Amino acid sequence: MTTLFGFTRNVVKERYALLTPPGFVAAPLPGWKEAVCVVLISPAMGARFTQMLVTLGPSSRGTGQTGGNEWVVFVLEGGCRLASGGRKHPLVKGSYVFLPPGRSFEFSNAVAGTRLLLFQKTYQPLAGVPKPSLLVGQAGDRPGVPFLGDPDARLQTLLPEGPAFDLAVNIFTYQPGATLPMVETHIMEHGLLMLAGQGIYRLDTDWHPVEAGDAIWMAPYCPQWFVAMGKAPAQYIYYKDVNRSPL
């Protein structure tokens, strides 16, 4: 129950949305057995992709085929096993998976309380460029590079940056007081989940306090800016569409 009846930090507007854990609502989804699924961002909101949370336990299974879509799965907590293409991949906290179009998969053998973050979008092929293959990695193996030279704002890119990929998923870590160096306004769409800490996010012409667990959608050309506040670093993981012509 909220502290004050009827109060929420949730905001859903034409150009952006902020969704907070007290307002998350689970609903069953095809292919996920004994799992708790929360759709955070979707085309129903106006987005061109889907972002959701899935909580698994020892008896949970997630099975399916990506079809014309591509998935990026990030392990927020716990661990499980991915089976795909005749191979099995153990996943732990911080593991991430890129599932290309036309790929069958099964997530199973989860420890209690395993939480997955999923980004899904329709893959846009590029003439003369082969579609990307299955990729499994660990965020801790990706270096945190100073963003535009600022050592207090570090960016980890999880996926290769070549033209085969039409999406990027990155992790941004800010020391207290660090900011984005500008109010960004660009064609790329974002889906974001706060992983740690807190701060203030400017979305369009509004300013919102945010903290770990919050999710944000930003439409193309939505002005955006962030400052980390408090005594601990702030960190978020985010999606964007890249490498394709806007025409």
C-alpha positions in Angstrom: 0.0 0.0 0.0 1.3 3.5 -0.8 2.1 5.8 2.1 -0.5 8.3 0.9 -3.6 6.9 -0.6 -3.7 7.5 -4.4 -0.2 8.8 -4.6 2.2 7.5 -7.4 5.3 8.7 -9.1 4.1 6.9 -12.3 3.6 9.1 -15.3 2.6 8.1 -18.8 2.7 10.8 -21.4 2.8 10.9 -25.2 6.6 11.4 -25.3 7.8 9.5 -22.2 6.7 7.3 -19.3 8.0 6.7 -15.8 6.9 3.5 -14.1 7.8 2.6 -10.5 7.7 -0.8 -8.7 4.7 -0.1 -6.5 2.6 0.2 -9.6 4.0 -2.9 -11.5 1.2 -5.3 -12.4 2.0 -8.9 -13.4 0.1 -10.9 -16.0 0.7 -14.3 -17.5 2.4 -14.5 -20.9 2.5 -17.3 -23.5 5.6 -19.5 -23.1 6.4 -18.6 -19.5 5.4 -21.3 -17.1 5.2 -20.5 -13.3 6.9 -17.2 -13.9 5.9 -13.6 -12.9 5.9 -11.4 -16.0 5.5 -7.6 -15.9 5.4 -5.7 -19.2 6.9 -2.3 -18.6 7.1 -0.8 -22.1 5.2 -1.9 -25.2 3.7 -0.7 -28.5 0.4 -0.2 -26.6 2.2 2.8 -24.9 3.5 4.1 -28.3 6.9 2.5 -28.2 8.4 0.5 -31.0 9.8 -2.2 -28.8 8.9 -4.1 -25.6 10.6 -4.1 -22.2 9.6 -6.5 -19.5 10.6 -8.1 -16.2 10.4 -11.9 -15.6 10.8 -13.5 -12.2 11.7 -17.2 -12.2 11.9 -20.0 -9.6 13.1 -23.6 -9.7 10.0 -24.9 -11.5 9.8 -22.0 -14.0 10.3 -22.4 -17.7 10.4 -19.9 -20.5 10.2 -21.4 -24.0 9.6 -20.1 -27.5 11.0 -19.0 -30.7 11.9 -15.4 -31.5 10.4 -15.4 -35.0 11.0 -12.1 -36.7 12.1 -10.5 -33.4 15.3 -10.2 -31.5 15.7 -10.3 -27.8 18.3 -9.1 -25.3 18.0 -10.7 -21.9 19.9 -9.4 -18.8 20.1 -11.3 -15.5 19.3 -8.8 -12.7 19.4 -11.3 -9.9 19.9 -15.0 -9.4 20.8 -17.4 -12.2 19.3 -19.9 -14.6 20.2 -21.9 -17.7 19.6 -21.0 -21.4 19.3 -23.8 -23.9 19.4 -22.8 -27.5 20.7 -24.3 -30.7 21.6 -27.6 -29.0 23.8 -25.8 -26.5 23.3 -25.0 -22.8 24.6 -21.7 -21.3 24.7 -21.1 -17.5 23.6 -17.6 -16.7 24.4 -15.7 -13.4 23.8 -12.2 -12.2 25.2 -9.8 -14.8 25.0 -12.3 -17.7 23.4 -11.1 -20.9 22.1 -12.9 -24.0 21.3 -11.7 -27.5 18.8 -14.0 -29.2 18.7 -13.4 -32.9 15.6 -13.7 -35.1 14.4 -17.3 -35.8 16.0 -18.7 -32.6 14.4 -21.3 -30.3 15.2 -21.0 -26.6 14.4 -22.3 -23.2 15.2 -20.7 -19.9 15.0 -23.1 -16.9 16.9 -24.4 -13.8 16.5 -21.0 -12.1 17.4 -20.4 -8.5 14.6 -18.8 -6.5 14.1 -15.1 -7.1 15.9 -15.0 -10.4 14.9 -11.8 -12.2 15.4 -11.2 -16.0 15.1 -8.0 -17.9 14.1 -8.4 -21.5 14.2 -6.1 -24.5 12.4 -7.2 -27.6 12.1 -5.6 -31.1 11.4 -6.5 -34.7 14.7 -7.1 -36.5 15.4 -4.8 -39.4 17.7 -6.6 -41.9 20.3 -4.6 -43.8 21.0 -5.5 -47.4 24.3 -7.4 -47.8 24.8 -7.7 -44.0 24.2 -11.2 -42.4 22.0 -11.1 -39.4 23.8 -11.4 -36.0 24.2 -14.7 -34.2 23.5 -15.8 -30.6 25.7 -14.0 -28.1 26.2 -14.7 -24.5 28.4 -12.5 -22.3 29.0 -11.1 -18.8 28.6 -7.3 -18.0 31.7 -7.5 -15.7 33.9 -8.3 -18.7 32.9 -5.1 -20.6 35.0 -2.1 -19.7 33.5 1.1 -18.4 34.7 3.8 -20.7 34.6 7.5 -19.6 31.7 9.1 -21.4 33.0 12.0 -23.5 36.1 12.0 -21.3 34.3 12.2 -17.9 35.8 9.5 -15.6 32.8 9.9 -13.2 30.3 8.8 -16.0 31.2 5.5 -17.5 29.6 3.6 -20.3 29.6 -0.2 -20.9 28.5 -1.4 -24.3 27.2 -4.9 -24.1 26.6 -5.6 -27.8 28.9 -5.3 -30.9 28.6 -1.9 -32.6 28.7 -3.2 -36.2 25.9 -2.8 -38.8 24.5 -6.3 -38.2 23.0 -5.0 -34.9 20.1 -2.6 -35.1 19.9 -2.1 -31.4 22.3 -1.4 -28.5 22.0 -2.2 -24.8 24.4 -0.3 -22.6 25.0 0.2 -18.8 25.7 3.8 -17.6 27.3 4.3 -14.1 27.5 7.7 -12.5 29.4 8.8 -9.4 27.4 11.1 -7.1 27.0 14.5 -8.7 27.9 13.3 -12.3 25.6 14.2 -15.1 24.9 13.7 -18.7 27.0 16.5 -20.3 24.0 17.9 -22.3 20.3 17.7 -22.7 20.1 15.0 -25.4 17.5 15.3 -28.1 17.9 12.6 -30.8 16.1 10.2 -33.1 16.9 7.1 -31.0 14.2 5.7 -28.7 15.1 4.5 -25.2 13.9 1.9 -22.7 15.7 2.2 -19.3 15.8 0.4 -16.0 17.5 2.0 -12.9 19.8 -0.7 -11.4 21.2 1.2 -8.4 21.3 4.6 -6.7 19.1 7.6 -7.3 19.0 10.9 -9.2 16.9 13.3 -11.1 15.8 12.6 -14.7 14.7 15.4 -17.0 12.1 14.0 -19.4 10.7 16.4 -22.0 10.0 19.6 -19.9 9.5 17.7 -16.6 11.9 16.7 -13.8 11.5 13.4 -11.9 13.2 11.9 -8.9 14.2 8.3 -9.8 15.7 5.4 -7.9 16.7 1.7 -8.3 13.8 -0.3 -9.8 12.2 2.5 -11.8 11.7 2.1 -15.6 11.6 4.9 -18.2 10.5 5.0 -21.8 11.7 7.9 -24.0 10.3 8.5 -27.4 12.4 9.7 -30.3 13.4 13.4 -29.9 12.2 13.5 -26.2 14.7 15.9 -24.5 16.5 14.0 -21.7 19.1 14.6 -19.0 20.2 12.9 -15.8 22.1 13.8 -12.6 23.1 11.2 -10.0 22.3 12.3 -6.4 22.9 10.8 -3.0 26.0 9.2 -1.5 26.2 6.1 -3.7 26.8 5.7 -7.5 23.7 5.6 -9.7 23.5 3.0 -12.5 21.0 2.2 -15.2 20.8 -0.2 -18.2 19.1 1.1 -21.4 18.1 0.1 -24.9 18.3 2.2 -28.1 17.8 1.6 -31.8 20.8 2.2 -34.0 22.4 1.6 -37.4 19.4 1.9 -39.6 18.2 4.6 -41.9 15.2 6.6 -40.7 13.6 6.5 -44.1 
